[in-house]
Amino acid sequence: MTLLLECILMCLLMWGICYLNTGSDEKNMKSLRSYPLELQNLMKDHQVKESRKMSVFVSNVVMFGVIELIFGYFIKTDVFVHNFVALLILGQVLNVFDLVVIDLMWWRNSPRIRFKDFPDPQLYKDPQQHIDSFKRALIMFTVVALIDGLILTLL
């Protein structure tokens, strides 16, 4: 039951963070990598700092590692497999929620994520960047579950 509540809480927190980090061109530019490639190419005239996928991956492992370690503390046991599986479920539920609810249902259809210079909703419909991000997060949350599962077992 605690795991279910933690999943719900993490999903609500993720949606809230995504919502608060959109709504203006300045905020939306910070997540330009989430936008379809066609739109990213149109935005090249705007000064955009490119992030390497590996550095984003590592920073996400650290960030979600800390978050899941905190959430995992409340459901930990002395058994590594239990800790690993619980954290894997927590991370992958968040990953699926991010793809289906945030990215495919809300983000692609929300006027909050549109740039003023490019208001056409069709520019934002291609889901490929979101699907690719989902695939990378499958690996990232597995790595986080392994590391945090071991740490929680040793605590």
LINGIDA-V905658 format. One record per residue. N is the residue number from 1. SS is DSSP state (~ for helix, > for strand, _ for the rest). OMEGA is omega in whole degrees, -180 to 180 (none if undefined). D_LAST is the distance of its C-alpha to the last C-alpha in whole Angstrom. Layout:
[[N,SS,OMEGA,D_LAST] [N,SS,OMEGA,D_LAST]]
//
This chain:
[[1,_,179,22] [2,~,179,19] [3,~,179,19] [4,~,179,23] [5,~,178,23] [6,~,177,20] [7,~,180,22] [8,~,-180,25] [9,~,179,24] [10,~,179,23] [11,~,178,26] [12,~,177,28] [13,~,180,26] [14,~,179,27] [15,~,179,31] [16,~,179,31] [17,~,179,30] [18,~,-180,32] [19,~,-178,35] [20,~,-179,34] [21,_,175,35] [22,_,174,38] [23,_,176,41] [24,_,179,43] [25,~,-179,44] [26,~,179,42] [27,~,-177,39] [28,~,179,39] [29,~,-179,40] [30,_,-180,36] [31,_,-178,36] [32,~,179,39] [33,~,180,37] [34,~,-176,37] [35,_,176,40] [36,_,-177,43] [37,~,179,44] [38,~,180,48] [39,~,177,46] [40,~,179,44] [41,~,177,48] [42,~,-177,50] [43,~,-177,47] [44,~,178,48] [45,~,178,50] [46,_,-178,48] [47,_,-178,46] [48,_,177,42] [49,_,179,40] [50,_,175,38] [51,_,177,35] [52,_,-178,34] [53,~,-179,32] [54,~,180,29] [55,~,176,29] [56,~,179,28] [57,~,-179,26] [58,~,180,24] [59,~,176,24] [60,~,176,23] [61,~,-180,20] [62,~,-177,19] [63,~,-179,20] [64,~,174,19] [65,~,178,15] [66,~,-179,15] [67,~,-179,16] [68,~,176,14] [69,~,178,11] [70,~,179,12] [71,~,-179,14] [72,~,-180,11] [73,~,-177,9] [74,_,-180,12] [75,_,-174,12] [76,_,172,9] [77,_,177,9] [78,_,-176,8] [79,_,-178,11] [80,~,-176,11] [81,~,178,15] [82,~,-179,14] [83,~,180,11] [84,~,-178,14] [85,~,179,17] [86,~,180,16] [87,~,177,15] [88,~,177,18] [89,~,-180,20] [90,~,-179,19] [91,~,-177,20] [92,~,173,23] [93,~,178,25] [94,~,180,25] [95,~,179,26] [96,~,177,29] [97,~,179,30] [98,~,-180,30] [99,~,-171,33] [100,~,-174,35] [101,~,-175,35] [102,~,-173,34] [103,~,-173,36] [104,~,-179,38] [105,~,-174,39] [106,~,-171,39] [107,~,-176,39] [108,~,-176,42] [109,~,-175,44] [110,_,174,43] [111,~,-179,45] [112,~,-174,43] [113,~,-177,42] [114,_,176,45] [115,>,-178,47] [116,_,-179,50] [117,_,-177,52] [118,>,-174,51] [119,_,-176,51] [120,_,-178,52] [121,~,-178,49] [122,~,179,50] [123,~,-173,48] [124,~,-171,45] [125,_,-176,45] [126,_,-175,44] [127,_,-170,41] [128,~,180,40] [129,~,180,38] [130,~,179,36] [131,~,178,35] [132,~,178,35] [133,~,177,32] [134,~,-180,31] [135,~,178,31] [136,~,-179,29] [137,~,174,26] [138,~,179,26] [139,~,-177,24] [140,~,-180,22] [141,~,175,20] [142,~,177,20] [143,~,179,19] [144,~,-179,16] [145,~,178,15] [146,~,-178,14] [147,~,-178,13] [148,~,177,10] [149,~,177,10] [150,~,180,9] [151,~,-179,6] [152,~,178,5] [153,~,-179,6] [154,~,180,4] [155,_,none,0]]
//
